[in-house]
Structures are given as C-alpha cells and as structure tokens.
C-alpha cells in the first residue's frame, strides 16, 4: 500500500514539471514581440474546462503600437455569446531581457521571458464569470510558427488546481 501511494505521488509530481523557456533558445524563427505585434493581429481562441469541454469561443482583434519604450496592445474580444471585452496591455522590456506587462484586469504584473521562438508568461487575471470576479493564475506559453502565425496555450489555475485551458491562434495582417 505504501509503495502504491509513493508511485501515485511521484506520478502526480512529474505532471507538475514544466519545460524552461530557454529550452527553445535555438528554435526558429526567433520571436520578436515588438515586430510581431506592431500593427493589427487577429486571434481566434477557445476556453476549455479541464475535462476538455469547450465552453467559450472568441475572436480578438489586437492593435499594437509603440509609445516611448513601451509596447501597447489594445485587445478587442468578441465572444460566441455576443459579449464584448477590451484589455489594453502595456508591455516593457527590461534590460535583463524579461518582459513586464500590466492591464486593468491583471493583478500586479505579468512577467515573461522570450527565448528562441517561445514566450512564457505568468500572471494573475481577474476573470468575470457569471457576475463574479475570480483571480485566476495563468501559465501562458506562446510559440511563433512563422512570420505570421503564433500559437498560444495557457493553463488557468485557482488554488493550485487547473480549472481549464485557453488556446489561441494568432495571425498578423498584411
């Protein structure tokens, strides 16, 4: 019985091990956030419960511009239930290469790092659900596929338990 418990615990802990963003450092094309997001980008996405059930689909139009040394991303969401939402990110690249971001519904600061074709973000988002606001922890990964297409997968957690995933596909407009 003790051995079985140890095996189960080891299996659970091994599921918590995530790759380091630096493991993507040699992958091409190299992600340049400013270059990718300047101008207009479209994204299509969905939210899935941890069971895999899709509960919400959406389109996002993102307008990116530079203001001083900041990258401003104005995101306009249109959900399949007819609701709309706007989030404006202000992103700053620090001398150590990390990116720091803020938005009205982000608690504190998002912190991310780019390496090769990947970006890894961590942040807490105030998420409105059925009239309540929940603080959800996001473990957010973006992967540049080519100069126009990027894929994003984020895990959402509450109290350390995954409640769902968000998947997006971005494409830059000409």
Rosetta silent file (secondary structure, phi, psi, omega in degrees, C-alpha in Angstrom):
SEQUENCE: XXXXXXXXXXXXXXXXXXXXXXXXXXXXXXXXXXXXXXXXXXXXXXXXXXXXXXXXXXXXXXXXXXXXXXXXXXXXXXXXXXXXXXXXXXXXXXXXXXXXXXXXXXXXXXXXXXXXXXXXXXXXXXXXXXXXXXXXXXXXXXXXXXXXXXXXXXXXXXXXXXXXXXXXXXXXXX
SCORE:     score description
SCORE:     0.000 S_00000001
   1 L     0.000  -42.608 -179.829    0.000    0.000    0.000 S_00000001
   2 H   -62.425  -41.434  179.783    2.829    2.369    0.890 S_00000001
   3 H   -64.424  -39.817  179.366    4.583    1.685   -2.454 S_00000001
   4 H   -63.600  -42.997  178.499    1.367    2.376   -4.354 S_00000001
   5 H   -62.348  -41.899  178.588    0.923    5.694   -2.560 S_00000001
   6 H   -64.763  -41.204  178.099    4.520    6.687   -3.372 S_00000001
   7 H   -63.113  -42.844  179.094    4.024    5.759   -7.052 S_00000001
   8 H   -63.819  -44.352  179.287    0.847    7.815   -7.253 S_00000001
   9 H   -62.169  -43.019  178.390    2.549   10.786   -5.594 S_00000001
  10 H   -63.155  -40.956  179.077    5.531   10.547   -7.975 S_00000001
  11 H   -64.183  -40.692  179.072    3.207   10.403  -10.981 S_00000001
  12 H   -65.878  -43.475 -178.935    1.337   13.483   -9.765 S_00000001
  13 H   -67.997  -35.020  179.691    4.542   15.429   -9.137 S_00000001
  14 H   -67.083  -25.249  175.535    6.020   14.534  -12.522 S_00000001
  15 L   -72.088  -14.587 -179.088    2.961   16.134  -14.123 S_00000001
  16 L   -89.521   -7.887 -177.215    3.948   19.422  -12.442 S_00000001
  17 L   -81.108  123.159 -179.579    7.322   19.655  -14.168 S_00000001
  18 L  -112.435  154.740  177.035    7.242   22.237  -16.950 S_00000001
  19 L   -69.251  156.605  172.781    9.866   22.992  -19.577 S_00000001
  20 L   -86.021  143.170 -179.927   12.106   26.021  -19.170 S_00000001
  21 H   -61.226  -29.274 -179.793   11.596   28.704  -21.813 S_00000001
  22 H   -66.790  -15.415  177.128   15.349   28.590  -22.500 S_00000001
  23 H   -68.002  -10.440  178.772   14.932   25.056  -23.879 S_00000001
  24 H  -101.818    6.985 -171.207   13.530   26.793  -27.016 S_00000001
  25 L   -58.154  -27.815 -177.501   16.503   29.156  -27.452 S_00000001
  26 L   -97.081    1.930 -177.776   17.734   27.556  -30.682 S_00000001
  27 L   -83.606  144.201 -178.978   14.348   27.284  -32.397 S_00000001
  28 L  -113.014  155.971   -5.004   13.486   29.423  -35.392 S_00000001
  29 L   -75.231  153.764  179.192   12.004   31.774  -36.270 S_00000001
  30 L   -69.618  134.950  178.607   13.098   33.957  -33.358 S_00000001
  31 L   -82.917  122.568  173.119   10.197   35.694  -31.643 S_00000001
  32 L  -118.133  101.726 -174.216   10.477   39.485  -31.571 S_00000001
  33 H   -55.263  -45.964 -178.519    7.378   40.679  -29.666 S_00000001
  34 H   -60.927  -47.243 -179.760    7.589   44.261  -30.902 S_00000001
  35 H   -63.150  -45.009 -176.042    7.938   43.231  -34.528 S_00000001
  36 H   -64.561  -44.040 -171.224    5.196   40.601  -34.325 S_00000001
  37 H   -94.574   -4.418  175.156    2.554   42.733  -32.607 S_00000001
  38 L   -67.912  133.813 -175.994    3.077   46.140  -34.271 S_00000001
  39 E    94.617 -149.034 -176.307    0.051   46.810  -36.451 S_00000001
  40 E  -111.846  133.260  178.064   -3.043   44.600  -36.440 S_00000001
  41 E  -128.132  139.105  173.986   -3.159   40.962  -35.430 S_00000001
  42 E  -106.280  147.569  175.318   -6.188   38.671  -35.324 S_00000001
  43 E  -139.839  145.551  175.488   -6.585   35.774  -32.941 S_00000001
  44 E  -124.201  136.459 -175.574   -9.182   33.036  -32.592 S_00000001
  45 E  -150.996  177.961  178.319   -9.473   31.076  -29.403 S_00000001
  46 E  -151.560  152.294  172.399  -11.426   28.918  -27.023 S_00000001
  47 E  -108.477  131.355  177.221  -11.677   28.209  -23.331 S_00000001
  48 E  -120.378  138.260  170.150  -11.893   24.573  -22.253 S_00000001
  49 E   -66.332  165.886 -178.657  -12.698   23.189  -18.844 S_00000001
  50 L   -63.332  -18.212  176.202  -10.103   20.749  -17.529 S_00000001
  51 L   -74.165  -14.398 -177.418  -12.388   17.948  -18.773 S_00000001
  52 L   102.663  -10.704 -179.595  -11.783   19.217  -22.323 S_00000001
  53 L   -66.239  126.545  176.558  -15.290   20.613  -22.812 S_00000001
  54 E   -79.165  122.820 -177.674  -15.231   23.823  -24.877 S_00000001
  55 E  -114.876  -12.614  178.493  -17.331   26.413  -23.045 S_00000001
  56 E  -156.998  137.070  175.159  -16.448   29.646  -24.834 S_00000001
  57 E  -121.823  154.469 -176.464  -15.067   30.648  -28.244 S_00000001
  58 E  -158.863  162.800  171.492  -13.857   34.074  -29.282 S_00000001
  59 E  -120.473  143.398  177.008  -12.122   36.338  -31.791 S_00000001
  60 E  -128.543  130.283  170.106   -9.643   39.038  -30.758 S_00000001
  61 E  -104.818  123.013 -175.440   -8.507   41.981  -32.827 S_00000001
  62 E  -115.084  124.583  175.248   -5.202   43.289  -31.461 S_00000001
  63 E  -110.271  119.746 -178.179   -3.779   46.661  -32.393 S_00000001
  64 E  -109.823  138.268  177.469   -0.147   47.096  -31.392 S_00000001
  65 E  -148.343  159.260  175.833    1.795   50.352  -31.249 S_00000001
  66 E   -95.151  139.542  171.919    4.928   51.772  -29.662 S_00000001
  67 E  -137.274  109.271 -173.218    4.714   54.565  -27.110 S_00000001
  68 L    57.649 -124.529  179.913    8.119   55.671  -25.900 S_00000001
  69 L   -99.539   18.180 -176.832    9.848   52.413  -24.850 S_00000001
  70 E  -108.970  150.254  171.737    6.547   50.571  -24.286 S_00000001
  71 E  -105.234  120.469 -178.861    4.575   48.199  -26.488 S_00000001
  72 E  -104.907  124.392  177.351    0.831   48.883  -26.194 S_00000001
  73 E  -116.270  113.345  178.261   -1.541   46.071  -27.201 S_00000001
  74 E   -97.559  107.218 -176.834   -5.213   47.029  -27.486 S_00000001
  75 E  -101.015  127.842  178.065   -7.183   43.752  -27.478 S_00000001
  76 E  -118.010  109.883 -176.937  -10.868   43.744  -28.542 S_00000001
  77 E   -93.791  137.750  170.271  -12.619   40.443  -27.729 S_00000001
  78 E  -125.972  115.194 -175.767  -15.851   39.227  -29.375 S_00000001
  79 E   -94.514  158.812 -178.308  -17.254   36.094  -27.708 S_00000001
  80 L   -65.889  -16.316  177.213  -19.596   33.498  -29.201 S_00000001
  81 L   -91.300    6.369  177.457  -22.325   34.500  -26.724 S_00000001
  82 L    92.628   -7.918  179.763  -22.329   38.060  -28.134 S_00000001
  83 L   -76.973  156.995  179.652  -20.407   39.692  -25.277 S_00000001
  84 E  -125.990  154.242  178.533  -17.502   42.066  -25.904 S_00000001
  85 E  -152.857  149.715  175.380  -14.450   42.880  -23.812 S_00000001
  86 E  -127.580  138.755  173.466  -11.399   45.110  -24.123 S_00000001
  87 E  -134.759  130.205  177.032   -7.992   44.674  -22.498 S_00000001
  88 E  -114.552  114.359  177.934   -5.109   47.095  -23.046 S_00000001
  89 E   -91.485  140.367  168.308   -1.689   45.701  -22.221 S_00000001
  90 E  -116.895  114.459 -175.089    1.328   47.928  -21.586 S_00000001
  91 E  -111.893  137.039  179.296    4.492   45.862  -22.072 S_00000001
  92 E  -129.905  131.350  174.847    8.024   46.910  -21.175 S_00000001
  93 E   -90.127  125.949 -179.478   11.229   45.064  -21.981 S_00000001
  94 L   -89.910  159.365 -178.999   13.691   45.178  -19.091 S_00000001
  95 L   -55.993  -29.254  179.364   17.496   45.230  -19.519 S_00000001
  96 L   -79.001    2.537  177.515   17.705   41.583  -18.380 S_00000001
  97 L    93.348  -10.116  178.430   15.516   40.611  -21.373 S_00000001
  98 E   -76.475  156.711  175.000   12.357   39.908  -19.394 S_00000001
  99 E  -109.897  138.267  176.624    9.054   41.488  -20.348 S_00000001
 100 E  -121.336  135.280 -176.659    6.770   43.054  -17.755 S_00000001
 101 E  -133.292  150.443  175.658    3.147   43.757  -18.537 S_00000001
 102 E  -137.569  153.124  174.987    0.190   45.444  -16.962 S_00000001
 103 L  -156.277  160.554 -174.867   -3.502   45.752  -17.778 S_00000001
 104 L   -57.866  -33.302 -177.009   -6.529   46.938  -15.811 S_00000001
 105 L  -101.537   13.026  175.733   -7.660   43.369  -15.021 S_00000001
 106 E  -100.202  128.387  178.562   -4.196   41.966  -14.242 S_00000001
 107 E   -81.442  121.275 -178.142   -3.315   41.741  -10.551 S_00000001
 108 E    71.404 -128.117 -172.885    0.195   43.094  -10.069 S_00000001
 109 E  -134.450  139.478  169.930    2.411   42.485  -13.057 S_00000001
 110 E   -81.598  137.865  177.906    2.722   39.858  -15.757 S_00000001
 111 E  -126.732  129.578 -177.257    6.307   38.697  -16.138 S_00000001
 112 E  -138.842  164.100  178.531    7.539   36.909  -19.217 S_00000001
 113 E  -139.806  135.541  176.363   10.662   35.773  -20.986 S_00000001
 114 E  -100.739  138.582  173.703   11.319   35.193  -24.675 S_00000001
 115 E  -150.351  120.738 -177.860   13.738   32.518  -25.838 S_00000001
 116 L    62.082 -124.451 -178.559   14.016   31.367  -29.442 S_00000001
 117 L   -95.217    9.584 -171.368   10.500   31.052  -30.853 S_00000001
 118 E  -120.382  151.084  171.102    8.765   30.959  -27.437 S_00000001
 119 E  -128.927  133.166  175.693    7.412   33.331  -24.815 S_00000001
 120 E  -119.523  121.014  179.296    6.467   32.187  -21.323 S_00000001
 121 E  -112.312  152.409  168.781    4.249   34.488  -19.215 S_00000001
 122 E  -138.356  132.362 -179.055    2.957   34.166  -15.660 S_00000001
 123 E  -166.049  168.097  176.500    0.269   36.441  -14.255 S_00000001
 124 E  -115.142  125.846 -177.795   -2.974   36.669  -12.293 S_00000001
 125 E  -114.156  134.949  173.266   -6.061   37.785  -14.207 S_00000001
 126 E   -82.458  110.123 -171.902   -9.345   38.973  -12.727 S_00000001
 127 E  -108.876  118.942  178.107  -11.782   36.888  -14.731 S_00000001
 128 E   -78.593  127.887  177.671  -15.518   37.705  -14.788 S_00000001
 129 E  -140.014  117.685  176.461  -17.697   34.577  -14.693 S_00000001
 130 L    49.194   46.739  176.033  -21.479   34.677  -14.192 S_00000001
 131 L    83.140   -2.842  177.065  -21.445   38.003  -12.360 S_00000001
 132 E  -114.494  159.521  176.935  -18.491   37.164  -10.098 S_00000001
 133 E  -113.403  125.306  178.748  -14.794   38.016  -10.449 S_00000001
 134 E  -114.782  138.310  174.415  -12.238   35.232   -9.931 S_00000001
 135 E   -89.449  109.682 -176.425   -8.488   35.694   -9.639 S_00000001
 136 E  -108.780  133.712  176.408   -7.031   33.084  -11.978 S_00000001
 137 E   -86.187  126.088 -179.922   -3.330   32.235  -12.232 S_00000001
 138 E  -107.366  131.752  169.318   -2.210   31.936  -15.850 S_00000001
 139 E  -112.497  102.187 -162.191    0.757   29.894  -17.050 S_00000001
 140 E  -116.307  124.091 -179.660    0.879   31.215  -20.603 S_00000001
 141 E  -121.737  132.267  176.076    3.032   29.917  -23.491 S_00000001
 142 E  -122.743  138.438 -178.515    3.263   31.420  -26.985 S_00000001
 143 E  -129.925  118.874  177.299    5.094   29.775  -29.902 S_00000001
 144 E   -76.524  124.323 -178.644    5.941   31.572  -33.146 S_00000001
 145 L   -92.439  -47.101  173.619    5.348   29.200  -36.057 S_00000001
 146 L  -150.988 -169.251 -174.078    6.343   31.525  -38.902 S_00000001
 147 L   -68.329  -10.221  179.835    6.427   35.288  -39.503 S_00000001
 148 L  -115.826  -26.843 -170.382    2.591   35.471  -39.483 S_00000001
 149 E  -113.071  133.763  174.365    1.311   32.648  -37.242 S_00000001
 150 E  -135.127  144.206  178.005    1.688   32.163  -33.491 S_00000001
 151 E  -114.055  138.897 -177.840    0.019   29.600  -31.226 S_00000001
 152 E  -127.472  132.896  175.544   -0.810   30.318  -27.580 S_00000001
 153 E  -134.474  126.417 -178.709   -1.736   27.833  -24.856 S_00000001
 154 E  -128.171  137.901  174.092   -2.452   28.924  -21.308 S_00000001
 155 E  -100.118  133.310  178.188   -3.321   26.917  -18.225 S_00000001
 156 E  -107.739  130.944 -178.753   -5.645   28.582  -15.731 S_00000001
 157 E  -128.715  147.949  172.682   -5.367   27.656  -12.060 S_00000001
 158 E  -131.785  124.905 -177.183   -7.232   28.526   -8.894 S_00000001
 159 L    55.420   34.766  177.701   -5.677   27.498   -5.546 S_00000001
 160 L    79.762    2.476 -179.431   -3.066   25.496   -7.489 S_00000001
 161 E  -109.491  127.847  178.488   -5.683   23.376   -9.278 S_00000001
 162 E   -67.123  128.278  177.949   -6.074   23.647  -13.042 S_00000001
 163 E  -106.231  -16.045  178.977   -9.600   24.721  -13.939 S_00000001
 164 E   174.537 -177.794  179.206   -9.115   24.981  -17.682 S_00000001
 165 E  -134.425  150.476  173.192   -7.036   25.961  -20.672 S_00000001
 166 E  -118.051  131.289  177.620   -7.152   28.750  -23.211 S_00000001
 167 E  -122.747  131.985  177.815   -5.899   28.090  -26.743 S_00000001
 168 E  -133.092  151.128  172.594   -5.403   30.851  -29.327 S_00000001
 169 E  -124.061  120.955 -178.477   -4.118   31.050  -32.877 S_00000001
 170 E  -102.186  146.876  169.652   -2.738   34.438  -33.967 S_00000001
 171 E  -142.312  131.830  178.467   -2.186   35.703  -37.482 S_00000001
 172 E   -78.428  140.250  174.167   -0.656   39.039  -38.467 S_00000001
 173 L   -82.918  155.536  176.609   -2.434   41.127  -41.070 S_00000001
 174 L   -69.355    0.000    0.000   -0.517   42.454  -44.061 S_00000001
